[in-house]
Amino acid sequence: MRVQAPDGVAARARRIRLVLFDVDGVLTDGGLYLGDDGQEYKTFHSRDGHGMVMLRDSGVTLGIITGRRSEVVRIRMQSLGIQHVHQGCRDKLPPFIELAERIGVPHDQVAYVGDDLMDLPVMRRVGLAVAVADAHPVVREHAHWITPSAGGRGAARDLSELILDAQGKLDGLIAGYLRDDVTA
């Protein structure tokens, strides 16, 4: 089933060249799993990862800005080929501004996905502000679009497909998986 978005959201999504994600509550379900040894564990959804890779491979730059530091986040982002990883950012606005300026993307061509209050300063400055389905109510109020799926449960895939569809790339990507000439 294809993700549906109002026309105004689709128009915003057509312009996106950079997508930034929060991690806890967006790429994960927000739970913090700690072992007896203090080791932190997180659960990432594989379909979110594949959506992000499809988006990256289509030419959209991806990055994360997260308030926490975690080795597992570094490892996961590395496995997805995401080079712009900003961890330990209590104030997310400076890394957003620096990254957009460094790679030359105007703020109206940036999408940001958040779930909690600390995401609002960036969400209020981007061209496509996205809240996950289970985001804080105030965050949902300030979003241009709310994903059908919750954080860590397909929200990143929802946004990836929305952008790919708006940019006319999704059908071609899906067709590539339906080719008859693929041999096992």
Backbone bond lengths (Angstrom), bond angles and torsions (degrees), N, CA, C in turn:
res aa  C-N    CA-C-N  psi(-1)  N-CA   C-N-CA  omega(-1)  CA-C   N-CA-C  phi
1 M - - - 1.454 - - 1.524 109.40 -
2 R 1.311 116.16 130.72 1.452 121.94 -177.45 1.523 110.87 -81.17
3 V 1.331 116.07 139.80 1.464 121.80 177.92 1.526 108.46 -69.89
4 Q 1.316 116.70 130.02 1.460 122.09 -179.92 1.528 109.56 -100.50
5 A 1.314 115.11 143.87 1.465 119.90 177.35 1.520 109.01 -142.86
6 P 1.307 117.39 145.99 1.468 120.00 175.24 1.532 110.46 -59.03
7 D 1.330 116.58 156.29 1.465 121.47 -177.47 1.519 113.30 -53.44
8 G 1.322 117.37 -41.56 1.463 119.97 -179.41 1.518 112.44 -62.39
9 V 1.327 116.67 -36.14 1.466 120.85 177.86 1.524 110.00 -70.50
10 A 1.327 116.75 -42.03 1.472 120.15 178.41 1.529 110.36 -61.04
11 A 1.327 117.09 -40.12 1.468 120.28 178.06 1.522 110.98 -62.80
12 R 1.328 117.18 -40.81 1.466 120.80 177.04 1.534 109.93 -64.49
13 A 1.332 116.47 -42.70 1.471 121.45 -177.04 1.529 111.68 -65.26
14 R 1.323 117.90 -31.14 1.470 121.13 179.30 1.528 111.48 -60.86
15 R 1.330 117.22 -30.64 1.475 121.54 -175.52 1.524 113.71 -86.55
16 I 1.326 118.98 -8.32 1.469 121.39 -169.48 1.525 112.18 -70.71
17 R 1.344 114.34 128.84 1.471 122.04 176.17 1.524 112.04 -119.65
18 L 1.330 116.97 -14.71 1.458 122.62 -179.46 1.522 108.36 -139.34
19 V 1.345 116.38 128.58 1.460 121.22 175.55 1.522 108.14 -119.59
20 L 1.324 115.44 128.07 1.455 122.25 178.05 1.524 109.14 -116.27
21 F 1.316 115.64 135.44 1.455 122.39 -178.84 1.520 110.21 -118.14
22 D 1.321 116.73 140.24 1.448 121.69 160.86 1.533 104.70 -73.14
23 V 1.321 118.39 168.43 1.462 120.13 179.50 1.521 110.87 -106.80
24 D 1.339 117.55 -71.05 1.470 120.70 -175.59 1.520 110.48 -65.43
25 G 1.325 116.55 118.16 1.450 122.04 -178.63 1.516 113.69 93.95
26 V 1.339 117.24 -9.32 1.468 121.93 177.56 1.526 109.55 -118.31
27 L 1.329 116.80 -61.56 1.468 120.12 176.57 1.529 111.45 -86.72
28 T 1.323 116.36 -12.79 1.471 122.42 173.24 1.527 107.23 -126.07
29 D 1.322 115.88 172.52 1.468 119.31 178.88 1.524 112.22 -79.36
30 G 1.310 117.61 2.43 1.457 121.88 178.63 1.511 113.59 92.55
31 G 1.332 117.02 -11.30 1.457 119.91 178.33 1.517 111.15 -71.86
32 L 1.315 116.07 143.09 1.464 121.35 175.26 1.517 107.14 -112.68
33 Y 1.311 116.18 110.68 1.459 121.82 -177.12 1.517 108.26 -100.15
34 L 1.330 116.53 119.85 1.453 121.51 -177.62 1.524 109.38 -118.93
35 G 1.344 115.73 130.95 1.455 120.91 176.07 1.515 110.60 -82.92
36 D 1.340 116.07 169.16 1.462 121.03 178.46 1.521 112.44 -58.06
37 D 1.325 116.06 -27.19 1.461 120.67 -179.43 1.531 112.42 -86.55
38 G 1.342 117.16 3.89 1.452 120.94 -179.32 1.515 113.89 87.49
39 Q 1.323 117.12 -3.83 1.463 121.68 179.19 1.530 109.53 -65.41
40 E 1.323 116.36 136.35 1.469 121.83 179.81 1.521 109.80 -97.09
41 Y 1.320 115.78 137.76 1.456 122.68 178.75 1.523 108.97 -123.79
42 K 1.321 116.58 144.27 1.459 122.08 177.41 1.520 108.02 -136.23
43 T 1.324 115.88 152.52 1.454 121.74 176.21 1.521 108.81 -110.76
44 F 1.321 115.96 125.96 1.456 122.78 176.44 1.520 108.15 -112.86
45 H 1.322 117.27 145.06 1.465 121.95 179.55 1.528 108.88 -87.31
46 S 1.326 116.59 128.31 1.463 120.30 -176.47 1.532 112.05 -63.31
47 R 1.342 117.59 -34.67 1.472 118.76 179.33 1.528 111.13 -69.09
48 D 1.329 117.64 -32.41 1.465 119.41 173.54 1.526 109.36 -60.15
49 G 1.319 115.66 -46.42 1.465 120.15 179.96 1.514 112.27 -59.85
50 H 1.331 117.03 -43.63 1.462 119.53 -179.88 1.528 110.94 -66.09
51 G 1.326 117.41 -39.46 1.460 120.24 176.37 1.514 111.51 -60.60
52 M 1.320 115.86 -41.28 1.467 120.05 179.27 1.525 110.80 -65.17
53 V 1.333 116.85 -39.67 1.464 120.45 178.45 1.528 110.27 -65.48
54 M 1.336 117.72 -42.82 1.470 120.22 177.53 1.524 110.13 -59.87
55 L 1.319 116.81 -42.54 1.463 121.19 179.29 1.525 110.35 -63.93
56 R 1.320 116.06 -46.03 1.472 120.36 178.49 1.526 110.82 -61.07
57 D 1.335 116.87 -45.07 1.464 120.68 -179.01 1.525 112.91 -66.89
58 S 1.344 116.67 -20.12 1.462 119.72 178.59 1.531 112.06 -83.55
59 G 1.334 116.76 -2.95 1.456 120.34 176.72 1.512 115.48 107.65
60 V 1.337 117.94 0.77 1.463 121.30 177.13 1.532 108.18 -86.85
61 T 1.308 116.82 132.02 1.458 121.94 178.09 1.518 109.07 -79.71
62 L 1.336 116.74 138.28 1.461 122.00 -179.57 1.517 110.72 -120.04
63 G 1.334 115.09 151.70 1.450 120.68 174.98 1.511 110.25 -159.06
64 I 1.310 115.35 169.32 1.465 121.44 174.97 1.518 109.04 -127.67
65 I 1.317 114.12 148.34 1.464 121.77 170.75 1.518 105.39 -134.46
66 T 1.328 115.86 114.57 1.455 120.33 -175.73 1.523 110.82 -132.04
67 G 1.301 115.18 148.65 1.456 120.62 -178.87 1.508 114.00 -77.38
68 R 1.315 117.39 -23.79 1.466 121.44 -177.94 1.530 110.01 -99.17
69 R 1.324 115.38 161.73 1.468 122.20 172.15 1.517 107.87 -110.67
70 S 1.326 115.62 134.42 1.449 119.63 -178.70 1.525 109.81 -154.99
71 E 1.315 115.84 129.87 1.460 120.33 177.35 1.523 110.93 -64.32
72 V 1.325 117.63 -35.80 1.465 120.26 -179.59 1.534 110.37 -64.63
73 V 1.317 118.17 -33.87 1.468 120.87 176.02 1.524 109.82 -65.85
74 R 1.324 117.30 -44.39 1.469 120.43 178.16 1.524 109.99 -58.23
75 I 1.320 116.68 -45.29 1.475 121.30 -179.16 1.522 110.86 -64.01
76 R 1.342 117.63 -44.81 1.466 120.75 -178.97 1.523 110.85 -64.31
77 M 1.320 117.99 -43.81 1.460 120.27 -179.08 1.530 110.52 -66.63
78 Q 1.311 116.63 -37.15 1.459 119.88 176.66 1.529 110.46 -62.82
79 S 1.337 116.83 -41.31 1.467 119.99 -179.75 1.529 111.88 -65.83
80 L 1.332 117.45 -25.92 1.462 121.79 178.09 1.532 112.53 -90.71
81 G 1.320 117.16 -2.85 1.458 120.92 -179.87 1.519 113.72 74.01
82 I 1.331 116.29 26.98 1.469 120.63 179.39 1.520 108.44 -92.81
83 Q 1.327 115.30 115.86 1.461 121.05 -173.62 1.526 113.78 -89.50
84 H 1.303 117.40 -25.71 1.467 120.69 -175.46 1.523 109.34 -95.27
85 V 1.333 115.22 90.34 1.467 122.03 -175.10 1.522 108.34 -119.66
86 H 1.330 115.48 113.93 1.462 121.79 -179.45 1.529 107.62 -118.10
87 Q 1.330 116.18 108.01 1.462 121.59 -179.66 1.524 109.97 -111.81
88 G 1.323 115.43 157.77 1.455 121.21 178.20 1.516 113.18 71.92
89 C 1.326 117.43 29.73 1.467 122.39 -176.77 1.521 110.04 -101.99
90 R 1.308 116.22 92.97 1.470 119.10 176.92 1.524 110.15 -65.06
91 D 1.329 116.51 -37.36 1.459 122.70 174.28 1.527 106.35 -105.02
92 K 1.321 116.97 110.60 1.464 121.59 -173.81 1.526 113.56 -85.23
93 L 1.306 117.05 -12.91 1.461 120.60 -177.25 1.535 113.36 -64.98
94 P 1.344 120.07 -47.95 1.467 118.91 -179.92 1.532 114.25 -58.11
95 P 1.357 120.31 -46.05 1.471 116.75 178.80 1.528 112.71 -66.11
96 F 1.333 117.67 -32.46 1.469 120.18 176.15 1.523 110.26 -61.86
97 I 1.334 117.04 -51.57 1.461 121.15 -177.72 1.526 110.66 -61.93
98 E 1.332 116.70 -44.31 1.473 120.73 -179.06 1.519 111.20 -62.75
99 L 1.323 117.60 -44.72 1.469 120.94 -177.71 1.526 110.94 -66.92
100 A 1.318 117.55 -47.11 1.462 120.25 179.91 1.526 110.82 -59.11
101 E 1.329 116.07 -41.48 1.463 120.18 179.11 1.528 110.91 -67.66
102 R 1.327 116.72 -44.30 1.474 120.82 -177.11 1.525 112.05 -62.31
103 I 1.336 117.37 -39.79 1.469 118.42 -178.56 1.530 112.35 -95.45
104 G 1.339 116.66 0.07 1.459 120.85 173.32 1.512 115.31 73.24
105 V 1.333 116.81 40.27 1.461 121.02 178.52 1.529 108.78 -112.69
106 P 1.330 117.40 119.99 1.465 119.46 176.76 1.524 110.99 -62.81
107 H 1.308 116.75 150.57 1.469 121.64 -176.00 1.522 113.08 -58.04
108 D 1.331 118.03 -30.19 1.461 119.69 -180.00 1.527 112.71 -75.15
109 Q 1.336 117.30 -4.46 1.461 121.65 176.46 1.529 111.31 -109.20
110 V 1.332 115.41 19.31 1.460 122.28 178.98 1.524 109.27 -114.45
111 A 1.336 115.95 138.30 1.468 122.01 169.77 1.518 107.08 -110.86
112 Y 1.319 115.59 143.04 1.465 120.73 176.63 1.519 107.69 -131.88
113 V 1.340 116.03 135.05 1.462 121.94 179.90 1.518 108.88 -113.50
114 G 1.334 115.93 122.58 1.454 120.59 -179.39 1.515 112.25 -137.04
115 D 1.335 113.83 173.93 1.467 119.71 -179.76 1.520 113.50 -139.08
116 D 1.334 118.33 -14.10 1.458 119.08 -173.96 1.527 110.51 -137.06
117 L 1.310 115.49 173.88 1.462 122.14 -170.39 1.522 114.01 -57.48
118 M 1.336 117.55 -36.34 1.467 119.06 -178.55 1.531 113.30 -67.07
119 D 1.335 117.11 -8.95 1.467 121.47 177.15 1.529 112.57 -86.09
120 L 1.322 117.05 -16.28 1.467 121.07 -174.38 1.532 115.01 -59.91
121 P 1.341 120.71 -41.55 1.466 118.13 -179.29 1.532 113.29 -57.19
122 V 1.333 117.41 -37.85 1.461 119.63 178.20 1.530 109.69 -76.75
123 M 1.329 117.14 -44.71 1.463 120.42 -178.36 1.526 112.01 -55.97
124 R 1.315 116.97 -33.68 1.464 120.59 -177.35 1.530 112.93 -76.66
125 R 1.340 117.87 -4.26 1.460 120.69 -176.63 1.523 113.86 -118.01
126 V 1.324 118.20 -1.99 1.464 120.21 -175.26 1.528 111.43 -101.80
127 G 1.318 115.00 165.64 1.454 121.20 179.70 1.512 113.71 -73.56
128 L 1.336 117.36 -27.86 1.461 121.20 178.88 1.527 108.39 -138.83
129 A 1.325 115.80 100.90 1.464 122.24 178.34 1.525 107.52 -92.55
130 V 1.332 115.76 124.86 1.457 121.56 -175.05 1.523 109.14 -122.33
131 A 1.326 115.60 134.79 1.464 122.04 172.95 1.514 107.73 -114.28
132 V 1.336 116.17 142.02 1.457 119.54 174.22 1.527 108.31 -74.15
133 A 1.323 116.61 159.70 1.466 121.82 -173.75 1.524 113.27 -55.33
134 D 1.322 117.55 -34.95 1.463 120.85 -177.56 1.533 112.95 -102.05
135 A 1.330 116.07 25.83 1.464 120.92 178.50 1.525 110.68 -68.83
136 H 1.322 115.08 162.34 1.464 122.05 174.29 1.539 108.19 -55.32
137 P 1.336 118.00 142.57 1.471 120.70 -177.96 1.533 114.47 -55.07
138 V 1.312 118.25 -37.63 1.466 120.24 179.68 1.528 110.47 -67.92
139 V 1.314 116.89 -36.26 1.466 120.87 177.57 1.529 109.40 -65.05
140 R 1.323 117.11 -43.07 1.473 120.43 178.03 1.532 110.75 -61.56
141 E 1.328 117.15 -36.25 1.476 120.84 178.31 1.521 112.20 -61.27
142 H 1.334 117.12 -32.67 1.463 121.69 -175.67 1.526 113.40 -96.86
143 A 1.307 117.53 7.41 1.457 121.44 -179.42 1.524 110.71 -91.60
144 H 1.322 115.43 144.36 1.461 120.44 170.46 1.527 109.65 -74.96
145 W 1.331 115.73 -29.89 1.466 120.74 -176.85 1.522 108.90 -148.44
146 I 1.326 116.17 143.22 1.460 122.82 176.42 1.521 107.56 -115.17
147 T 1.319 117.00 126.94 1.464 120.61 -178.52 1.523 110.38 -65.79
148 P 1.317 117.63 148.42 1.468 119.86 174.74 1.531 112.04 -66.39
149 S 1.333 116.85 -29.44 1.464 121.70 -176.37 1.516 111.46 -98.57
150 A 1.321 115.13 154.90 1.459 122.23 177.29 1.529 110.73 -76.26
151 G 1.313 115.19 165.84 1.457 121.25 175.72 1.518 110.97 -60.06
152 G 1.333 116.57 134.86 1.458 121.72 -179.68 1.512 113.56 73.33
153 R 1.312 117.29 5.30 1.466 122.48 -177.00 1.528 112.03 -128.92
154 G 1.327 117.07 26.51 1.458 120.57 176.85 1.516 114.75 115.80
155 A 1.328 118.56 1.26 1.465 120.93 -178.39 1.530 112.15 -62.74
156 A 1.326 117.63 -41.01 1.469 120.34 179.62 1.525 110.19 -66.22
157 R 1.322 117.49 -36.30 1.467 121.00 176.58 1.520 110.20 -66.45
158 D 1.342 116.82 -41.90 1.470 120.16 177.43 1.522 110.30 -54.23
159 L 1.326 116.60 -49.93 1.460 119.92 -177.85 1.525 111.22 -66.97
160 S 1.325 116.82 -41.46 1.465 120.00 -179.94 1.524 110.45 -57.48
161 E 1.328 116.64 -46.87 1.462 119.86 -178.84 1.526 111.74 -69.89
162 L 1.326 117.29 -34.52 1.461 120.11 176.51 1.524 110.37 -59.77
163 I 1.332 116.61 -48.22 1.466 120.84 -179.10 1.522 110.42 -66.33
164 L 1.334 117.19 -46.14 1.465 120.13 -179.90 1.525 111.24 -60.09
165 D 1.325 117.30 -40.47 1.462 121.25 178.90 1.527 110.21 -66.22
166 A 1.322 117.40 -46.80 1.468 121.51 -179.22 1.526 111.39 -61.61
167 Q 1.334 116.64 -31.75 1.464 121.03 -179.61 1.525 112.62 -90.51
168 G 1.336 116.89 6.35 1.461 121.40 176.24 1.519 115.10 72.53
169 K 1.328 117.55 24.57 1.462 121.25 -175.97 1.522 113.97 -110.29
170 L 1.320 118.22 -16.66 1.465 121.08 -172.02 1.527 112.34 -67.26
171 D 1.314 118.28 -45.33 1.468 120.14 -177.79 1.523 111.24 -59.36
172 G 1.315 117.29 -41.67 1.467 120.71 178.71 1.520 111.92 -64.24
173 L 1.315 116.79 -39.41 1.461 119.90 178.24 1.527 111.01 -64.90
174 I 1.323 116.33 -45.14 1.468 119.91 179.04 1.521 110.12 -63.80
175 A 1.331 117.63 -41.82 1.465 121.58 179.47 1.529 110.76 -58.74
176 G 1.315 116.85 -34.28 1.465 120.11 178.71 1.518 112.49 -62.34
177 Y 1.317 117.35 -28.68 1.464 120.97 177.89 1.524 112.17 -84.37
178 L 1.319 117.12 -12.69 1.463 121.63 -177.52 1.534 112.98 -102.95
179 R 1.329 116.88 4.46 1.473 120.55 -178.38 1.523 110.70 -60.34
180 D 1.322 115.39 140.34 1.470 121.06 177.77 1.521 112.89 -83.80
181 D 1.328 116.72 -16.84 1.462 119.58 -175.19 1.529 113.25 -85.54
182 V 1.306 117.65 3.54 1.463 121.59 178.91 1.514 108.83 -78.20
183 T 1.316 116.51 128.62 1.461 120.39 178.13 1.517 110.05 -109.41
184 A 1.308 114.43 149.12 1.466 119.67 -178.81 1.503 111.22 -87.00
